Amino acid sequence: MIFPNQITTYVADKDMPWEYVWIEFDGLRAKAVVEASGFSPDNPVYRARSKDLREEMMREMNYIAENGSSSPFHLMGHLYLFIDYLTRSTAGIQVNHVSKLRDFYIQEALVFIEHNFQNDITVEDIADVCGLNRSYFGKIFKESLGKSPQDFLLRYRMVKATELLKLTRLSVGNISTAVGYDNQLHFSRAFKKIYGVSPKKWRTEQSMKIE
């Protein structure tokens, strides 16, 4: 497992080279998946307790690698199967740690964002759901995820916007509303801040790549 912001170098043997397949994934629950599989920066090596589950996991990895042109939803389905085999094949290896109260608060916040990002929510709203004051919530959120709640919410909305731009024919105005922006101009400015181009230009560039 290679973690975010890590630089890794590996070289195959000259006389007996090997092939490798890798999968990159991200998302609100990526950290939980990694922890459930027993991985950590100090314990990055995969060890399977079940040969059958390990082989099923490898099949899913190869399938995803060989079918990159399939629809995103199709590939996401196989990614979930990969994750299922990954976590089940390592079950019992990792040491079970008592969940910290802080982790519980962060998970509550992430679920709330996932279900309400399209609404006019604020950091105060998220903190209230967790039963914390805004200042303390902001502190533990940034310590856990490396981003402030405001920045995380902004980037999450923009990721959802790119999905809608790429997978639907909705207008930029409708997408703006769908990700929590009543003002299309504010949405476009926020989008450009993250991706460097307007939503319309981003969509055009993505279409050209597909063609």
Summary of the structure (lengths in Angstrom):
residues: 211
radius of gyration: 20.0
end to end distance: 33.5
largest distance: 60.9
contacts: 509
relative contact order: 0.08
helix: 60%
strand: 1%
